[in-house]
């Protein structure tokens, strides 16, 4: 039976999407991370590893942007009150 790399490629694509769309990228980042972990159990390879890394980077960037947005919004709110 041939080993499939579909989840590895999907995790890579979702990781890249999570980096590009940083604010909302936490959702594809988490999905990409889950797919990368599932693929690692079946057929670990470099695409799977890169998908895992890009998903983590996308999640971290999304969390930073969300926190920054909350802080900036709170600061603007206090300036106009």
C-alpha positions in Angstrom: 0.0 0.0 0.0 1.4 3.4 -1.0 1.8 5.9 1.7 -0.2 9.1 1.1 1.1 12.5 1.9 -2.2 14.4 1.5 -2.4 15.5 5.1 1.2 16.7 5.0 0.5 18.9 2.0 -2.7 20.1 3.5 -0.9 21.1 6.7 1.7 23.0 4.7 -1.0 24.9 2.7 -2.9 25.7 5.9 0.2 26.8 7.6 1.0 29.2 4.8 -2.6 30.5 4.8 -2.4 31.1 8.6 0.8 33.2 8.1 -0.7 35.2 5.2 -4.1 35.9 6.9 -2.5 36.5 10.3 -5.5 37.9 12.2 -7.9 35.1 11.3 -5.1 32.6 10.7 -5.4 30.9 14.0 -8.2 28.7 12.6 -6.3 27.3 9.6 -3.2 27.2 11.8 -4.8 24.9 14.4 -6.3 22.7 11.6 -2.9 22.5 9.9 -1.2 21.6 13.2 -3.7 18.7 13.8 -3.2 17.4 10.2 0.6 17.6 10.6 0.5 15.6 13.8 -1.8 13.0 12.2 0.4 12.7 9.2 3.5 12.3 11.3 2.1 9.1 12.8 1.5 7.6 9.4 4.3 8.8 7.2 6.7 11.4 8.6 8.7 13.5 6.1 10.0 17.0 5.3 6.7 18.4 4.0 5.0 17.3 7.2 7.6 19.0 9.3 7.4 22.2 7.3 3.6 22.2 7.6 4.0 21.7 11.3 6.4 24.7 11.6 4.4 27.0 9.4 1.2 26.2 11.3 3.0 27.0 14.6 4.4 30.3 13.2 0.9 31.2 11.9 -0.7 30.5 15.3 1.9 32.5 17.2 1.6 35.5 14.8 -2.2 35.3 15.0 -2.1 35.4 18.8 0.3 38.4 18.7 -2.0 40.3 16.3 -5.1 39.5 18.4 -3.5 40.7 21.6 -2.1 43.8 19.8 -5.6 44.5 18.4 -7.2 44.2 21.9 -4.6 46.5 23.4 -4.8 49.1 20.6 -8.6 49.0 20.8 -8.6 49.5 24.6 -6.1 52.4 24.2 -8.2 54.1 21.6 -11.4 53.6 23.7 -9.8 55.3 26.7 -8.6 58.2 24.5 -12.1 59.0 23.3 -13.9 58.7 26.6 
